[in-house]
Amino acid sequence: MKVLAYSNPYPYFIIENFFSEESYHFIKKAALSSVQWETNPKHHDRYGLVSNTEVLRKMIGKDMRQVLQDLLKNRVQRHQGSVPQLRCTQGITNGVPIHTDADCGFNAGVFLHLTEWRSGMGGNLQIWSKNNKHFILENTIQPKPNTLVVLPFSEKSFHSVSPVVKEVERLTLISEWSFV
């Protein structure tokens, strides 16, 4: 497993091909078949909690917890009984504006991209720094399939999602973690 660790403008981690090919395809299929979709008209997306126990074990079980503790150099636990959430946008979207999630109540977000990503489709996770009142784009993370992004939240962890510019489905499995 190759971990790309970044420290500028704040610490975050990217791991491509996180799961074995077989596990990745199982997670995607099982997550899609076990989610109860709700809609969010504000962001033009669908979301829902995943109920498949094998997906839950892989996304919030002891192996994931150990990976996160090794990366974050801190003990972690699943945030207050939260369950992994599947987010889906379809078609062209405006993206998600720059924000920090510093007040979300948990310390880190884990994003597993399930998108059949193609060059130029958009929907990239963007990492920002802030200089006085101006934001500076520091990194762009393509939502490639089976890419895990670990993003600790703080008042400096500015991030956004760029607009999706092609008629595609963008899927992300999200779990929330707190420091112990």
Secondary structure by P-SEA (a helix, b strand, c coil): cccccccccbbbbbbcccccaaaaaaaaaaaaacccccccccccbbbbbbccaaaaaaaccaaaaaaaaaaacccccccccccbbbbbbccccccccccccccccccbbbbbbccccccccccccccccccccbbbbcccccccccbbbbbbbccccccccccccccbbbbbbbbbbbcc
